[in-house]
Amino acid sequence: MKRLIIRMLVLTTLLALGAEAATPQALSAKDVAALKMRDVDKEWLMILWSLECPPCFDELASLQTLSQQYPNLPLVLVNTDIGVQYHQERQVVVKEFALQPFEHYYIADRQLNDFRQQLDASWHGELPRSYFFIPGRDAIGVSGVLKPELLQRWAQQQSQLSKTD
């Protein structure tokens, strides 16, 4: 029932908005290693979310607020709804939360277990899931909604780091 309600809301918003959002890129299990190695000398944050995850929308709302104050955050969003059939709904959500400036991916194939193994063997699929990538360290995975205060501190730190680059 929740899934149906969320889909109806998303499709209604799609019709109302009409404009395009950032185009997400397909991400397969074999692409995960390359994604994890991007910007190895810089900190960045990966957020995994789903159209069927109400708490994910809370986190996206927090990111929307942050992006207004810090538009150049090193942020990557990965939608875990597998396949292209969710393209329009993903686009609506990205636009609704004004997250177009960030990188967007979606899981391209049905090999979710392979994707999870490549990303983090200790992750069991719970959402939202976030990874803080820090140079010289393993990524730090966090399950559940990140507190807005934590995201704010992280964004402030990233803003300071970008000023020194």
ABEGO torsion letter per residue (X at the ends): XAAAAAAAAAAAAAAAAGBBBBBBBBBBAAAAAAAAABGAABBBBBBBBBAABAAAAAAAAAAAAAAAABAABBBBBBBABBEAAAAAAAAAAAAAAGAAABBBBBBABABAAAAAAAABAABAGBOBBBBBBBBGBBBBBBBEBBBAAAAAAAAAAAAAAAAAX
